[in-house]
Amino acid sequence: MMVLLAILVVFLLAILFVFLFFFVRVAYETVTSYWVIPRRIRRIMEKQGVCGPKPRFLTGNILDMAALVSKSTSKDMDSIHHDIVGRLLPHFLVWSKLYGKRFIYWNGIEPRMCITETELIKELLSRYSTKAGKSWLQQQGSKHFIGRGLLMANGDDWHHQRHIVAPAFMGDKLKSYAGYMVDCTEGMLRSLKSAMESGQTEFEIGEYMSRLTADIISRTEFDCSYEKGKQIYHLLTVLQNRCAQASRHLCLPGSRFFPSKYNREIKSLKTEVERLLLEIIQSRKDCVEVGRSDSFGNDLLGMLLNEMRIKRGINGGFSLNQQLIMDEIKTFFFAGHDTTALLLTWTVMLLASNPTWQDKVRAEVREVCGSNGGAPSVDQLPKLTLVSIEYGNSFFAD
């Protein structure tokens, strides 16, 4: 009986020791990551003459940035202009006046350096492009959204992923997408015309541009129409919003493991997005396996699948797997579509606010493409000089 009791006591002490060791280890790493290292970085930067706003514990300067943005966007703009840094990123202007052209601020526990010297920026991009990369907070914030896609890759992984996807965006390849772009645009214009004929007088043009760019990216990425890709687009939109909300709490220790409402929704949305992507990937694989096709296709998805098949069995080095393919598809599907939709919306708004330029552009299109106003071909695009980006600032000259 005494032997069993002694064994039990030893067992409990061992469990207690393991627990205490684990607790001390977690406490040490937490204090080091959230307190010691930030203070050390701040002292080192101050010795080099790089200062910045004083950070708060855990949140850094997040609350300061939110307050400045809230103040700058509390009123409507007096006029339309491109100089929007002071409105959307007012903290950069405020802190650059206080601390100079080079200053450091804190996004939670992570330091961010703002550099405005041209030569220093060139040196950073040319000499340290593969060493610099996305921070831990950035990668964790988008972990369930675009995962380890090109935007979140660092170092050698970034180099390999960029090399794989680059052929999909070469000049000749982009020219081959022109037919898709024309078809999708004509479909969007027919939708607008139908709405006008039904009596509608006001339109949310941003929604039309989002549908247009989502349709184009769906067809060029995995050769399916917007009707098939809009489920993925909608889920990614919601997923991005939830990830952005959840990432605000990443500065709190262990927050990414909490079973919060946002974390549960994020996991559910991610599962559904990847289920839809797997269906598309599997259908492409089935076509090859049954002999209906000898390749996975020439679009971005096909290139990634072909690359994975080529590298299968090669040991060591960079590995392209099915999860990484889905991350790349999500990255280009959402990031490429969203930025282009915003640019098109901004362009339409500028044209709407400058009727004189509308007339000039219409006249040029008729001259280059014919009096019937047909869609321009790839060879005709360089001749449309008025709509090229170098003339963008002329919108404000009239």
C-alpha positions in Angstrom: 0.0 0.0 0.0 2.8 2.4 0.9 4.6 1.6 -2.4 1.5 2.4 -4.4 1.0 5.7 -2.4 4.7 6.6 -3.1 4.3 5.9 -6.8 1.1 8.1 -6.9 2.9 10.9 -5.1 5.9 10.7 -7.5 3.5 10.6 -10.5 1.6 13.7 -9.2 4.8 15.6 -8.5 6.0 14.8 -12.1 2.8 16.1 -13.5 3.1 19.2 -11.3 6.7 19.7 -12.4 5.7 19.4 -16.1 2.9 21.8 -15.6 5.1 24.3 -13.8 7.8 24.0 -16.4 5.3 24.6 -19.2 3.8 27.6 -17.3 7.2 29.1 -16.7 8.2 28.6 -20.3 5.1 30.2 -21.7 5.3 33.1 -19.2 9.0 33.6 -20.1 8.4 33.6 -23.8 5.3 35.9 -23.4 7.2 38.4 -21.3 10.2 38.3 -23.7 8.1 38.7 -26.9 5.7 41.3 -25.6 7.9 43.3 -23.3 11.7 42.7 -23.3 12.3 42.5 -27.1 10.2 45.6 -28.0 12.0 47.6 -25.4 15.4 46.4 -26.6 14.5 47.2 -30.3 13.3 50.7 -29.2 16.6 51.4 -27.4 18.7 50.2 -30.3 16.8 52.4 -32.8 17.0 55.4 -30.5 20.8 55.0 -30.3 20.8 55.2 -34.1 18.7 58.4 -34.0 15.5 56.8 -35.1 12.6 57.8 -32.8 8.9 57.7 -33.0 5.7 57.9 -30.9 5.7 56.2 -27.6 3.9 52.8 -27.8 1.3 51.6 -25.3 1.7 48.1 -23.8 0.4 45.4 -26.2 -1.5 47.8 -28.5 1.5 49.9 -29.5 0.3 52.9 -31.5 -2.8 51.2 -33.0 -5.2 53.4 -30.9 -3.3 56.5 -32.0 -3.5 55.6 -35.6 -7.2 54.8 -35.3 -7.9 58.2 -33.6 -6.0 60.1 -36.3 -7.8 58.3 -39.2 -11.2 58.8 -37.5 -10.6 62.5 -37.2 -9.3 62.9 -40.8 -12.3 61.0 -42.3 -15.0 62.5 -40.1 -15.9 65.1 -42.8 -16.4 64.8 -46.6 -13.6 65.9 -48.9 -13.9 69.5 -50.2 -13.0 68.4 -53.7 -11.8 65.3 -55.7 -8.1 65.0 -55.8 -5.4 62.3 -55.7 -3.6 63.7 -52.6 -5.3 61.4 -50.1 -2.4 60.4 -47.9 -3.4 63.0 -45.3 -6.9 61.6 -45.2 -6.3 57.8 -45.2 -2.9 57.7 -43.6 -2.7 60.9 -41.5 -0.3 59.3 -38.9 2.5 59.2 -41.5 2.3 62.9 -42.1 1.9 63.8 -38.4 4.8 61.6 -37.3 7.1 62.5 -40.1 6.8 66.2 -39.1 7.6 65.3 -35.5 10.3 62.7 -35.9 11.8 63.3 -39.4 12.0 61.3 -42.6 12.8 58.1 -40.8 10.8 57.1 -37.8 9.5 53.9 -36.1 6.0 53.2 -34.8 4.4 50.1 -33.3 1.6 47.9 -34.7 0.9 46.1 -31.5 4.1 44.5 -30.4 5.7 44.7 -33.9 7.9 47.7 -34.9 7.3 49.3 -38.3 9.7 51.7 -39.8 8.7 54.5 -42.2 11.4 55.4 -44.7 11.0 58.3 -47.1 14.6 58.7 -48.4 14.6 57.6 -52.0 18.2 56.2 -52.0 17.5 54.2 -48.8 14.4 52.7 -50.3 16.3 51.7 -53.5 19.0 50.0 -51.4 16.4 48.2 -49.4 14.5 46.9 -52.5 17.6 46.0 -54.4 19.9 44.4 -51.8 17.4 43.0 -49.2 14.3 42.2 -51.3 14.4 38.5 -50.5 15.4 39.0 -46.8 12.8 41.5 -46.0 9.2 40.2 -45.9 5.9 40.0 -44.2 5.9 40.1 -40.4 4.5 37.6 -38.0 1.4 39.7 -37.4 0.7 40.1 -41.1 1.1 36.4 -41.8 -1.1 35.4 -38.8 -3.7 38.0 -39.8 -4.1 36.5 -43.3 -3.3 32.9 -42.4 -6.9 31.7 -42.9 -7.5 34.1 -45.8 -4.7 33.8 -48.3 -2.5 31.5 -46.3 1.1 31.2 -47.7 0.3 32.7 -51.1 2.8 35.0 -52.9 1.8 38.1 -50.9 2.6 36.5 -47.6 5.7 34.5 -48.7 9.2 35.5 -47.5 12.8 34.8 -48.6 13.4 31.9 -50.8 9.8 30.8 -50.8 8.8 34.2 -52.2 11.5 33.8 -54.9 10.2 30.3 -55.9 6.5 31.2 -55.9 7.1 34.4 -57.9 9.1 32.3 -60.5 6.2 29.8 -60.8 3.4 32.3 -61.4 5.4 34.9 -63.4 4.6 33.1 -66.8 0.9 33.7 -66.3 1.5 37.4 -66.4 3.9 37.8 -69.3 2.9 40.1 -72.2 1.9 37.4 -74.7 -0.1 35.6 -72.0 -2.0 38.7 -71.0 -2.8 39.5 -74.7 -4.4 36.0 -74.9 -6.8 37.1 -72.2 -8.1 40.0 -74.2 -11.1 38.0 -75.6 -12.2 37.1 -72.0 -12.0 40.8 -71.0 -14.0 42.0 -74.0 -16.7 39.3 -73.5 -17.0 40.1 -69.8 -17.1 43.8 -70.3 -19.8 43.5 -73.0 -21.8 41.4 -70.6 -21.5 44.1 -67.9 -22.6 46.8 -70.4 -25.6 44.8 -71.5 -26.6 44.5 -67.8 -26.3 48.2 -67.3 -28.3 49.0 -70.5 -31.0 46.6 -69.4 -31.2 48.3 -66.0 -31.5 51.7 -67.7 -34.2 50.6 -70.0 -36.2 49.3 -67.1 -36.2 52.8 -65.6 -33.3 52.7 -63.2 -31.5 56.0 -63.0 -28.9 55.5 -60.2 -26.3 52.8 -60.1 -23.7 51.6 -57.6 -21.0 51.4 -60.2 -18.5 49.8 -57.7 -20.7 46.7 -57.6 -20.7 46.4 -61.4 -16.9 46.8 -61.5 -16.5 44.2 -58.8 -18.6 41.7 -60.8 -16.7 42.5 -64.0 -13.2 42.0 -62.5 -14.4 38.9 -60.6 -15.7 37.5 -63.8 -12.4 38.2 -65.7 -10.2 36.8 -62.9 -12.4 33.7 -62.6 -12.0 32.9 -66.3 -8.3 33.7 -66.4 -7.4 31.8 -63.2 -9.4 28.7 -63.6 -11.5 29.1 -66.8 -14.9 29.4 -65.2 -17.5 32.1 -65.4 -18.4 34.5 -62.6 -21.6 32.6 -61.9 -19.4 29.7 -60.8 -16.7 31.8 -59.2 -19.0 34.3 -57.4 -19.5 31.9 -54.5 -15.8 31.9 -53.9 -15.6 35.7 -54.3 -18.5 36.2 -51.8 -17.0 33.8 -49.2 -13.5 35.4 -49.6 -15.0 38.9 -49.1 -16.6 37.8 -45.9 -13.5 35.9 -44.8 -11.3 38.9 -45.4 -13.6 41.0 -43.2 -13.6 38.5 -40.4 -9.8 38.1 -40.6 -9.3 41.8 -40.4 -11.5 42.0 -37.3 -9.8 39.1 -35.6 -6.3 40.4 -36.4 -7.0 43.5 -34.2 -6.7 41.2 -31.2 -3.5 39.4 -32.3 -1.4 41.6 -30.0 -3.1 39.9 -27.0 -1.2 36.7 -26.0 -2.8 33.5 -27.2 -5.8 35.3 -28.8 -5.5 33.3 -32.0 -6.3 30.1 -30.0 -9.5 31.5 -28.3 -12.7 29.9 -29.6 -14.2 33.3 -30.2 -17.1 34.1 -32.6 -14.6 35.5 -35.2 -12.3 32.5 -35.0 -15.2 30.0 -35.4 -16.6 31.9 -38.4 -13.1 32.1 -40.0 -12.5 28.4 -39.8 -16.0 27.7 -41.2 -15.6 30.1 -44.1 -12.1 28.8 -44.9 -13.3 25.3 -45.0 -16.1 26.2 -47.5 -13.8 28.2 -49.7 -11.3 25.4 -49.9 -14.0 22.8 -50.6 -15.1 24.8 -53.7 -11.5 25.2 -54.8 -10.9 21.5 -54.3 -13.9 20.7 -56.5 -12.4 22.8 -59.3 -8.9 21.3 -58.9 -10.3 17.7 -58.8 -12.3 18.2 -61.9 -9.1 19.4 -63.7 -7.2 16.4 -62.4 -10.0 14.0 -63.5 -9.8 15.3 -67.1 -6.1 14.4 -67.2 -6.5 11.0 -65.5 -9.3 9.8 -67.8 -7.4 11.0 -70.9 -9.7 13.8 -72.0 -6.8 16.2 -71.7 -3.0 15.7 -71.7 -2.4 18.8 -69.5 -4.1 20.7 -66.7 -4.6 23.8 -68.9 -2.8 27.0 -69.7 -4.5 29.3 -67.1 -3.0 30.0 -63.7 -4.5 26.9 -62.1 -3.2 24.7 -64.9 0.3 26.2 -64.6 0.3 25.5 -60.9 -0.9 21.9 -61.3 1.6 21.2 -64.0 4.4 22.6 -61.9 3.3 20.4 -58.9 3.3 17.3 -61.2 6.7 18.1 -62.5 8.2 18.6 -59.0 6.5 15.5 -57.6 9.1 13.1 -56.3 11.9 15.7 -56.1 13.2 15.7 -52.5 14.3 18.7 -50.7 14.0 22.4 -51.5 10.8 24.2 -52.3 7.6 22.1 -52.3 4.5 23.0 -54.2 1.5 21.1 -52.8 -2.3 21.3 -53.1 -2.7 23.6 -50.1 -0.2 26.1 -51.5 -2.0 26.0 -54.9 -5.3 26.9 -53.2 -3.5 29.8 -51.3 -2.1 31.1 -54.6 -5.5 30.9 -56.2 -7.1 32.8 -53.3 -4.4 35.4 -53.4 -4.7 36.2 -57.1 -8.5 35.8 -57.2 -9.2 38.3 -54.5 -6.2 40.7 -54.5 -6.1 41.0 -58.3 -9.8 41.5 -58.6 -10.2 43.9 -55.7 -7.5 46.4 -56.7 -8.6 46.5 -60.3 -12.2 47.0 -59.4 -11.3 50.0 -57.2 -9.1 51.5 -60.0 -11.9 51.1 -62.5 -14.5 52.7 -60.1 -12.1 55.6 -59.5 -11.6 56.1 -63.3 -15.4 56.1 -64.0 -15.9 58.6 -61.2 -13.3 60.9 -62.7 -14.8 60.7 -66.1 -18.3 61.3 -64.6 -17.0 64.5 -62.9 -15.2 65.7 -66.1 -17.7 65.7 -69.1 -15.1 67.5 -71.3 -12.8 64.5 -70.9 -15.6 62.1 -71.6 -16.1 63.8 -75.0 -12.3 63.7 -75.7 -12.1 60.0 -74.9 -15.2 59.0 -76.9 -13.8 60.9 -79.9 -10.4 59.1 -79.6 -12.1 55.7 -79.3 -14.2 56.3 -82.4 -11.1 57.5 -84.3 -9.0 54.4 -83.4 -11.7 51.7 -83.3 -14.1 52.9 -85.9 -17.2 55.0 -85.9 -19.3 52.2 -84.6 -17.3 52.2 -81.4 -16.3 48.6 -81.4 -14.1 47.0 -78.8 -10.4 47.9 -79.2 -8.0 45.1 -80.1 -4.7 44.5 -78.4 -2.8 46.3 -81.2 -5.1 49.3 -80.9 -4.6 49.9 -77.2 -1.2 51.8 -77.5 -3.0 54.3 -79.8 -5.5 55.3 -77.1 -3.1 57.8 -75.6 -5.8 59.9 -73.8 -6.7 57.0 -71.5 -3.1 56.0 -70.7 -2.0 56.5 -67.1 0.5 59.3 -68.1 -2.4 61.6 -68.8 -4.2 60.8 -65.5 -3.4 64.1 -63.8 -4.8 66.0 -66.8 -8.3 65.2 -65.5 -7.8 68.0 -62.9 -6.4 70.5 -65.4 -9.7 71.4 -66.9 
